[in-house]
Amino acid sequence: MLYQLYETQRALLAPFADFAQATSKLYTNPLLPMAQWPFAQRISAGFDLFYRLGKGYEKPEFGIQSVPVHGVKVTILERVEIDKPFCELRRFKRFSDDPETLDTLLTQPPVLVVAPLSGHYATLLRDTVKSLLSDHKVFITDWKNARLVPLEDGEFHLDDYINYVQEFIRYLQQQYGNCHVISVCQPTVPVLAAVSLMASRGETTPLTMTMMGGPIDARRTPTAVNNLAVQRSFEWFENNVIYRVPDNYPGAGRRVYPGFLQYSGFVAMNPDRHANSHYDYFKNLVKGDDASVEQHRKFYDEYNAVLDMDADYYLETIQTVFQDFKLVNGTWDVRAPDGTLERVKPQDITSTALFTIEGELDDISGSGQTRAAQELCANIPATMRLHYDVMGAGHYGIFSGRRWRDMVYPKVRGFIYAHQPAPSADSAPVNDGELVHAEDAAPQVAPHSATRTPTTAKPAPASRARRRGTR
């Protein structure tokens, strides 16, 4: 019933929000007399703020049009490589007509970015993806809003999440020989499980795992998020935050943890900060500080856009990660697509390098929670491990913003390239006389092993001796 009441309220509020937006423009249009009235700027700012607080927020776009690759502008095209019922594997394909740049693109390592499924869309990692695109082939898990997934597409469990990740890893391995995996926040746990299961089966595992700000061991330095999970029972979460999707969505009838409830929880963690931010926005509108106004809008366009999570997945995550601590206790069994139960054993990982990253001021995943992966993966050689504490960084600062770009990303890039095999000398692509405009062809790489030949951050261009025509 709560979900239906929320939708009714949103429908009633929508015309008032549209009216507020139109009125705000009336008081700022220099061709209209109202813009010359006393306090016109304040009136416009007030209506604009009401519009921002009352409007609905849809899924944002990544909007990455181009990135520089060693000083050359490269065009980006998004496309879906694999479309699953609850997730799209999205690729950011790079195009260039410059032969040397193209050679660089072809030899750069492929990276799978596993985005959180914990409220916000994958676009929250826009800054992460944009940085990576200068030096890597980038793929990301773009999780779908559960209210848009019809009931006939089935249920979605934490086990399905893990199976999705394994499928995506295998896909990149098939395309490129191997890949690197980066997980941010929530997915650090299922990613570690996915790679552990692959290692236990004797499958080829990714070259590296980079884990950033995630609850590997949520018992360490517990935050408000962790405390809520242990203070409430599993039944409390099931009875108080799970609702069925209303009839006006494709996923009508599906049990979900609604996005609007998640958003309320996000705001409740720091209400004063958000109130001050909106008041500053109002003052900046009055002052005409367009740069600060636009910065506020961009942040809240992303922050206010939330998705519904399937109830089974959400409840199992609460129980497995935050209540029973099954990963660190060694009691986690995951059901494979064929129905087989498999025990998660991180100690079976031996040939995947591990990089853990934590923010000094992280109030979502406390200090030591991510670093716990280093202890669980006891059989990874010491030479293939790295940990980094980002001083002065909060949760979002380790994957977005200035600290990410200036402090974290250079270390991530260096770690990936240090464990990326050098391309073989005869791996230059042949295209029958046609210029290859995109990074479709992939060089062959050395077999995956614990000992690899490091490369520099700028791989040497592949030989052009075998090309015919323009290529």
Wavefront OBJ file of the C-alpha trace (Angstrom):
o trace
v 0.000 0.000 0.000
v 2.849 2.423 0.795
v 4.185 2.194 -2.762
v 0.745 3.025 -4.180
v 0.412 5.994 -1.808
v 3.822 7.258 -2.880
v 2.893 7.003 -6.564
v -0.357 8.873 -5.900
v 1.491 11.630 -4.083
v 4.037 11.880 -6.895
v 1.285 12.137 -9.496
v -0.457 14.889 -7.520
v 2.767 16.811 -6.999
v 3.936 16.621 -10.639
v 1.758 19.484 -12.015
v 2.771 21.763 -9.132
v 6.429 21.029 -9.821
v 5.913 21.879 -13.499
v 4.138 25.083 -12.485
v 7.029 26.007 -10.197
v 9.517 25.493 -13.017
v 7.522 27.677 -15.406
v 7.055 30.388 -12.777
v 10.760 30.411 -11.994
v 11.505 31.086 -15.656
v 8.930 33.886 -15.792
v 10.802 35.783 -13.077
v 14.168 35.447 -14.815
v 13.211 36.165 -18.424
v 14.585 39.662 -19.175
v 11.894 40.217 -21.826
v 9.114 40.005 -19.256
v 8.225 42.813 -16.808
v 8.154 40.459 -13.812
v 11.898 39.984 -14.102
v 12.299 43.682 -13.190
v 10.258 43.506 -10.013
v 11.928 43.816 -6.613
v 12.971 40.425 -5.216
v 12.334 38.794 -8.610
v 15.576 36.824 -8.313
v 14.590 35.505 -4.880
v 11.112 34.553 -6.037
v 12.569 32.735 -9.047
v 15.093 30.935 -6.834
v 12.352 29.814 -4.453
v 10.220 28.366 -7.234
v 13.275 26.706 -8.793
v 14.137 25.052 -5.475
v 10.537 23.822 -5.094
v 10.735 22.367 -8.596
v 13.976 20.548 -7.802
v 12.534 19.101 -4.597
v 9.251 18.053 -6.183
v 10.266 16.720 -9.598
v 10.864 13.071 -10.444
v 14.387 11.909 -11.281
v 14.869 9.359 -14.034
v 17.935 7.268 -14.783
v 20.756 9.622 -15.880
v 22.896 9.108 -18.965
v 26.595 8.428 -18.819
v 27.005 11.155 -21.433
v 30.677 10.421 -22.152
v 31.213 11.675 -25.700
v 35.000 11.589 -25.922
v 38.166 11.103 -23.868
v 41.841 11.925 -24.459
v 44.207 9.027 -25.155
v 47.790 10.254 -24.908
v 46.733 13.698 -26.079
v 44.473 12.550 -28.930
v 40.700 12.953 -28.691
v 38.914 9.603 -29.023
v 35.171 9.284 -29.662
v 33.064 7.096 -27.345
v 30.037 5.044 -28.343
v 28.001 3.116 -25.770
v 26.542 -0.226 -26.690
v 25.066 -3.216 -24.872
v 27.189 -6.350 -25.239
v 25.018 -8.705 -23.157
v 21.408 -8.071 -22.164
v 20.263 -10.057 -19.124
v 16.844 -9.737 -17.439
v 18.264 -7.673 -14.553
v 21.467 -6.250 -16.012
v 23.124 -5.008 -19.174
v 26.824 -5.439 -19.801
v 27.557 -2.048 -21.292
v 30.646 -1.309 -23.341
v 32.200 2.092 -24.002
v 33.645 1.523 -27.439
v 36.377 3.895 -28.556
v 36.898 5.141 -32.122
v 39.878 6.830 -33.746
v 41.212 7.454 -37.248
v 44.735 8.082 -35.988
v 46.837 4.920 -36.681
v 49.170 5.307 -33.699
v 46.269 6.000 -31.340
v 44.428 3.003 -32.734
v 47.446 0.788 -32.085
v 47.450 2.044 -28.498
v 43.727 1.342 -28.091
v 44.131 -2.193 -29.348
v 46.860 -3.060 -26.847
v 45.234 -1.522 -23.778
v 43.827 -3.989 -21.200
v 40.101 -4.763 -20.865
v 38.471 -3.865 -17.541
v 35.129 -5.003 -16.146
v 33.725 -2.423 -13.737
v 31.146 -4.020 -11.469
v 28.859 -1.196 -10.359
v 26.882 -1.282 -7.099
v 23.328 -2.556 -7.004
v 22.476 -0.701 -3.834
v 20.171 2.131 -4.792
v 21.847 4.360 -7.325
v 22.374 3.616 -10.996
v 25.700 2.620 -12.531
v 26.036 6.208 -13.781
v 27.222 7.050 -10.260
v 30.560 5.694 -11.530
v 30.674 8.074 -14.489
v 33.905 9.678 -13.273
v 35.435 6.238 -12.703
v 34.595 5.125 -16.223
v 35.760 8.360 -17.832
v 39.189 8.105 -16.225
v 39.578 4.434 -17.110
v 38.704 5.028 -20.765
v 41.979 6.857 -21.416
v 43.975 3.706 -20.690
v 41.620 0.708 -20.880
v 38.844 -1.028 -22.773
v 35.933 -0.471 -20.368
v 32.826 -2.564 -19.693
v 30.369 -1.924 -16.843
v 27.455 -3.746 -15.229
v 24.423 -1.496 -15.770
v 21.825 -2.898 -13.356
v 18.165 -2.520 -14.276
v 15.406 -1.001 -12.183
v 13.510 -4.016 -10.807
v 10.144 -2.277 -11.225
v 10.728 -2.384 -14.996
v 11.429 -6.142 -15.083
v 8.246 -8.171 -15.763
v 7.395 -11.008 -13.386
v 7.740 -13.537 -16.190
v 11.490 -12.807 -16.290
v 11.804 -14.637 -12.990
v 13.363 -13.882 -9.629
v 16.739 -12.350 -8.909
v 18.864 -13.632 -6.042
v 22.332 -12.837 -4.737
v 23.426 -16.098 -6.371
v 22.183 -14.756 -9.735
v 24.261 -11.613 -9.233
v 27.364 -13.769 -8.739
v 26.529 -15.909 -11.775
v 26.079 -12.755 -13.878
v 29.542 -11.521 -12.852
v 31.116 -14.859 -13.772
v 29.383 -14.834 -17.152
v 30.661 -11.340 -17.884
v 34.208 -12.271 -16.853
v 34.151 -15.306 -19.133
v 32.845 -13.164 -21.982
v 35.767 -10.745 -21.700
v 38.217 -13.618 -21.352
v 36.865 -15.133 -24.544
v 37.215 -11.817 -26.362
v 40.609 -10.720 -25.060
v 42.315 -13.705 -23.446
v 41.721 -12.312 -19.966
v 40.560 -9.205 -18.142
v 40.791 -7.097 -15.001
v 37.912 -6.531 -12.564
v 37.134 -3.417 -10.505
v 34.358 -3.497 -7.906
v 33.109 -0.447 -6.043
v 31.357 -0.738 -2.653
v 28.573 -3.364 -2.521
v 29.864 -5.625 -5.346
v 33.206 -6.291 -3.659
v 31.560 -9.201 -1.825
v 29.860 -10.942 -4.786
v 32.881 -10.278 -7.019
v 35.196 -11.941 -4.513
v 32.736 -14.842 -4.360
v 32.568 -15.088 -8.158
v 36.341 -15.197 -8.585
v 36.711 -17.619 -5.651
v 34.262 -20.053 -7.238
v 36.050 -19.821 -10.584
v 39.356 -20.551 -8.853
v 37.886 -23.511 -6.959
v 36.688 -25.015 -10.243
v 40.087 -24.561 -11.856
v 38.847 -21.882 -14.273
v 41.022 -19.040 -15.475
v 40.561 -16.136 -13.094
v 40.971 -12.418 -13.902
v 44.455 -10.947 -13.953
v 43.616 -8.485 -11.175
v 40.850 -7.620 -8.729
v 40.612 -4.024 -7.510
v 38.200 -3.666 -4.578
v 37.179 -0.202 -3.443
v 35.286 0.713 -0.271
v 33.312 -2.509 0.169
v 31.929 -4.484 3.140
v 34.084 -7.606 2.836
v 34.045 -7.882 6.648
v 31.244 -5.627 7.890
v 32.135 -6.366 11.527
v 35.174 -4.085 11.377
v 34.717 -0.416 12.282
v 30.928 -0.655 11.877
v 29.130 2.349 10.396
v 25.507 3.442 10.701
v 24.678 1.176 7.760
v 26.238 -1.843 9.483
v 24.601 -1.073 12.827
v 21.132 -0.887 11.311
v 21.581 -4.314 9.730
v 22.575 -5.995 12.993
v 20.057 -4.155 15.181
v 17.106 -5.261 13.050
v 16.113 -8.840 12.335
v 15.759 -10.360 8.884
v 11.995 -10.441 9.429
v 11.966 -6.724 10.259
v 13.478 -5.854 6.882
v 11.103 -8.186 5.079
v 8.038 -6.734 6.828
v 8.967 -3.045 6.763
v 10.852 -2.224 3.560
v 9.542 -4.720 0.992
v 6.553 -3.754 -1.176
v 5.007 -4.812 -4.461
v 5.413 -2.727 -7.596
v 2.187 -0.883 -8.576
v 0.248 -1.704 -11.714
v 1.551 1.277 -13.713
v 5.004 -0.320 -14.194
v 6.094 -3.322 -16.315
v 7.207 -5.137 -13.155
v 3.763 -4.893 -11.530
v 3.470 -7.310 -8.636
v 7.218 -7.848 -8.165
v 8.443 -7.650 -4.559
v 11.056 -4.900 -4.278
v 12.864 -2.603 -1.912
v 11.558 0.664 -3.425
v 13.965 3.355 -4.493
v 12.074 6.103 -2.687
v 12.589 4.313 0.638
v 16.280 3.910 -0.106
v 16.537 7.595 -0.930
v 14.880 8.485 2.376
v 17.526 6.408 4.123
v 20.355 8.119 2.255
v 19.101 11.570 3.237
v 18.436 10.526 6.840
v 22.103 9.650 7.281
v 23.150 13.303 6.765
v 20.028 15.510 6.865
v 21.869 18.679 7.895
v 24.323 18.343 5.039
v 21.545 18.068 2.463
v 19.548 20.927 3.996
v 22.611 23.183 3.895
v 23.348 22.129 0.335
v 19.843 23.126 -0.826
v 20.044 26.421 1.048
v 23.390 27.149 -0.598
v 21.784 26.342 -3.938
v 19.063 28.915 -3.240
v 21.665 31.555 -2.324
v 23.732 30.801 -5.417
v 20.648 31.227 -7.607
v 20.025 34.632 -6.053
v 23.673 35.636 -6.537
v 23.769 34.340 -10.089
v 26.630 31.923 -9.388
v 25.943 29.729 -12.410
v 28.939 27.450 -11.889
v 27.921 26.470 -8.351
v 24.273 26.121 -9.391
v 25.184 23.734 -12.207
v 27.450 21.705 -9.927
v 24.573 21.279 -7.451
v 22.172 20.229 -10.191
v 24.552 17.652 -11.630
v 25.185 16.096 -8.235
v 21.523 15.851 -7.221
v 20.367 14.716 -10.655
v 22.536 11.669 -9.964
v 21.976 11.382 -6.219
v 18.180 11.655 -6.411
v 17.857 9.009 -9.129
v 17.333 5.658 -7.411
v 16.147 2.252 -8.569
v 14.074 -0.496 -6.982
v 15.966 -3.626 -5.931
v 14.462 -7.098 -6.189
v 13.419 -8.212 -2.711
v 15.140 -11.613 -2.800
v 18.476 -10.092 -3.753
v 18.241 -7.322 -1.162
v 17.188 -9.538 1.743
v 19.820 -12.168 0.951
v 22.492 -9.463 0.840
v 21.432 -8.175 4.255
v 21.540 -11.648 5.742
v 24.693 -12.917 4.024
v 26.900 -9.825 4.247
v 25.673 -7.797 7.225
v 24.103 -10.306 9.631
v 25.633 -13.765 9.204
v 28.991 -12.615 7.739
v 29.071 -15.806 5.690
v 32.034 -14.781 3.541
v 34.450 -14.228 6.420
v 33.045 -17.140 8.420
v 33.563 -19.540 5.517
v 29.922 -20.680 5.508
v 28.698 -19.214 2.226
v 27.255 -21.629 -0.333
v 26.268 -20.263 -3.745
v 23.897 -21.981 -6.164
v 25.289 -22.287 -9.684
v 23.004 -22.022 -12.761
v 22.778 -25.836 -12.875
v 21.491 -25.919 -9.285
v 24.723 -27.133 -7.686
v 25.686 -25.612 -4.329
v 29.331 -24.508 -4.133
v 31.238 -23.233 -1.106
v 32.963 -19.843 -1.481
v 36.665 -20.262 -0.634
v 38.753 -17.133 -1.285
v 41.886 -19.044 -0.258
v 41.633 -20.923 -3.570
v 42.567 -17.760 -5.484
v 46.274 -17.941 -6.292
v 46.922 -16.212 -9.627
v 44.792 -13.043 -9.452
v 46.518 -9.933 -8.113
v 44.554 -8.093 -5.399
v 44.361 -4.337 -4.791
v 42.187 -3.060 -1.919
v 41.354 0.633 -1.477
v 39.734 2.415 1.477
v 38.847 6.029 2.222
v 40.026 7.502 5.509
v 36.647 9.165 6.135
v 34.381 6.521 4.603
v 31.089 6.465 6.524
v 29.579 3.651 4.424
v 32.262 0.964 4.570
v 34.399 1.486 7.659
v 38.148 1.209 7.951
v 39.423 -2.347 7.558
v 36.265 -3.754 5.948
v 37.742 -3.860 2.442
v 41.250 -4.694 3.581
v 39.855 -7.940 5.043
v 39.994 -9.373 1.512
v 43.790 -9.463 1.854
v 43.499 -11.917 4.740
v 40.813 -14.041 3.097
v 42.856 -14.439 -0.090
v 45.704 -15.976 1.886
v 47.307 -17.837 -1.029
v 47.826 -14.878 -3.340
v 51.592 -14.194 -3.307
v 52.668 -11.101 -1.364
v 54.168 -9.637 -4.542
v 50.681 -9.589 -6.077
v 48.968 -7.676 -3.265
v 48.533 -3.963 -2.646
v 46.486 -1.859 -0.221
v 45.935 1.905 -0.303
v 44.346 4.167 2.309
v 43.161 7.401 0.680
v 43.770 10.194 3.165
v 40.982 12.751 3.447
v 38.622 10.775 1.195
v 35.085 9.784 2.077
v 33.137 7.006 0.417
v 32.488 8.784 -2.886
v 35.933 10.350 -2.964
v 37.675 7.056 -3.658
v 35.934 6.612 -7.035
v 34.789 10.101 -8.040
v 36.125 13.632 -7.938
v 39.552 15.185 -7.503
v 40.986 12.620 -5.090
v 39.931 9.776 -7.376
v 41.510 11.404 -10.418
v 44.696 12.659 -8.760
v 45.398 10.093 -6.034
v 43.519 6.837 -6.626
v 43.312 6.378 -10.378
v 47.077 6.606 -11.056
v 47.605 3.750 -8.590
v 44.787 1.673 -10.094
v 46.173 2.178 -13.587
v 49.697 1.301 -12.470
v 48.501 -1.837 -10.682
v 46.577 -3.075 -13.716
v 49.468 -2.472 -16.114
v 51.959 -4.072 -13.742
v 49.996 -7.336 -14.062
v 49.058 -7.088 -17.733
v 51.039 -9.440 -20.002
v 52.889 -7.752 -22.844
v 51.310 -8.338 -26.283
v 53.167 -10.807 -28.463
v 55.211 -9.407 -31.331
v 53.033 -10.947 -34.049
v 49.688 -9.802 -32.679
v 49.060 -6.840 -34.982
v 45.517 -7.025 -36.412
v 45.011 -7.539 -40.126
v 41.916 -6.057 -41.746
v 42.283 -6.829 -45.473
v 43.248 -3.328 -46.494
v 40.571 -1.502 -44.507
v 41.328 1.010 -41.776
v 40.155 -0.301 -38.411
v 38.364 2.632 -36.795
v 37.536 1.017 -33.471
v 39.070 -1.233 -30.858
v 37.414 -4.378 -32.225
v 40.520 -6.451 -32.848
v 42.274 -7.662 -29.722
v 45.911 -8.686 -29.413
v 46.727 -12.169 -28.180
v 48.121 -12.222 -24.673
v 50.417 -14.550 -22.843
v 48.844 -17.406 -20.869
v 47.494 -16.424 -17.462
v 50.003 -17.260 -14.758
v 51.237 -15.905 -11.481
v 54.371 -14.513 -13.137
v 53.734 -11.826 -15.719
v 55.775 -9.345 -17.667
v 54.904 -5.836 -16.501
v 54.369 -3.078 -19.015
v 54.474 0.672 -18.717
v 51.330 2.796 -18.621
v 51.707 3.436 -22.376
v 52.116 0.169 -24.300
v 54.377 0.242 -27.301
v 52.512 0.437 -30.645
v 52.063 -2.892 -32.375
v 54.139 -3.565 -35.474
v 52.680 -2.320 -38.744
v 54.797 -4.646 -40.882
v 51.902 -6.989 -41.636
v 49.351 -4.362 -42.700
v 48.076 -4.162 -46.245
v 46.683 -1.071 -47.944
v 45.885 1.716 -45.526
v 46.003 -0.609 -42.561
l 1 2 3 4 5 6 7 8 9 10 11 12 13 14 15 16 17 18 19 20 21 22 23 24 25 26 27 28 29 30 31 32 33 34 35 36 37 38 39 40 41 42 43 44 45 46 47 48 49 50 51 52 53 54 55 56 57 58 59 60 61 62 63 64 65 66 67 68 69 70 71 72 73 74 75 76 77 78 79 80 81 82 83 84 85 86 87 88 89 90 91 92 93 94 95 96 97 98 99 100 101 102 103 104 105 106 107 108 109 110 111 112 113 114 115 116 117 118 119 120 121 122 123 124 125 126 127 128 129 130 131 132 133 134 135 136 137 138 139 140 141 142 143 144 145 146 147 148 149 150 151 152 153 154 155 156 157 158 159 160 161 162 163 164 165 166 167 168 169 170 171 172 173 174 175 176 177 178 179 180 181 182 183 184 185 186 187 188 189 190 191 192 193 194 195 196 197 198 199 200 201 202 203 204 205 206 207 208 209 210 211 212 213 214 215 216 217 218 219 220 221 222 223 224 225 226 227 228 229 230 231 232 233 234 235 236 237 238 239 240 241 242 243 244 245 246 247 248 249 250 251 252 253 254 255 256 257 258 259 260 261 262 263 264 265 266 267 268 269 270 271 272 273 274 275 276 277 278 279 280 281 282 283 284 285 286 287 288 289 290 291 292 293 294 295 296 297 298 299 300 301 302 303 304 305 306 307 308 309 310 311 312 313 314 315 316 317 318 319 320 321 322 323 324 325 326 327 328 329 330 331 332 333 334 335 336 337 338 339 340 341 342 343 344 345 346 347 348 349 350 351 352 353 354 355 356 357 358 359 360 361 362 363 364 365 366 367 368 369 370 371 372 373 374 375 376 377 378 379 380 381 382 383 384 385 386 387 388 389 390 391 392 393 394 395 396 397 398 399 400 401 402 403 404 405 406 407 408 409 410 411 412 413 414 415 416 417 418 419 420 421 422 423 424 425 426 427 428 429 430 431 432 433 434 435 436 437 438 439 440 441 442 443 444 445 446 447 448 449 450 451 452 453 454 455 456 457 458 459 460 461 462 463 464 465 466 467 468 469 470 471
